[in-house]
Amino acid sequence: MGTRRKFSKELKETAIRQMAAGKSAAEVARSLEIDTSDLYRWRRELEEHGSSAFTGGGRKRAGEDREAELERKVGQQAREIDF
């Protein structure tokens, strides 16, 4: 099972603006490689909470970035060994 993807506040606001400008949710979701249900949830959160919506950073901490990089290297080495 994979880890949850985290999206920045800027990406969420950009996606919502694209929908408000007339793009369909499906178009926006395809272009950003996200699920349409996420778009609708983000739009609802913005309507309900205004500028205080999306308070989380949406970015990984430095330690998590390093950990993810090391996991990628281990996976790459494992594939090379298997090959």
N, C-alpha and C positions, 0 to 999 in steps of 0.2 A: 504494500500500500504506500503511495507516495505522500509527500508532505504537502500541506496546504500552500497554495500560492498566495503571496501578499502583494497587494496593489497600493501604489502611492495615492495620496489624496489628489494630486494633480492629474493622474491618469483617470481616476473616477470622475473628477469634474469635467475633464475633456470629453469623456465618453458621454456624459449627460448633456453637455453642450451640443455635441454632434447630433444627439437625438432631438434636442430642442430645435436645431437648425433644419430638421426635416428628414434626416436619415432614419431609416427603419432600425429597430433594435437588432434585427438579424444582420444588417449590413455592418453596424458598429461592432457587434459581437464577433463577426467573422474577421474584421480588420484587426481587432485587438486580441483575437484568439481567447475569448472568454465566453461564458454561457450567458444567454439572454436573461435568465433569471437573476443573475448578478446585476445586470443593468437596471432592471426594474426595482430591485431591492435598493440599489444605490440611489436611484431617483426618489424613491419613497423616503429614504433616510434624509436626503437633502431637503425635501419638502417639509418633513416633520421637524428637523433640527436646524435648518438654515446653515449659518456659517459655523456652527459648532459640530456639524456632521463630520465624520471621518477624522476623529481626533487622533487615532492611532497613526504611528509613523508609516506603517506599510513597508518598511524596509527592515532588512535583517541587521542585527547587531554585528559588529566587526568579528567577534568570535564565531558567529554562525557562518559568516562568509568564508572564514578560514577553514572551518570544519567542512563546509560544502566543497571547497576546493580540494581538500585532502581526500574526501570521499570520491570525487570525480577521478582523481589520480589513481586511487586504489582500483576503482572500477575499470579504468583504462588499462592498467597493468594486468588485471585479471583477464580482460579480453585478449590482450596480447599473448599472455601465457597460454590461454585456451586455443588460440589460433595456431 
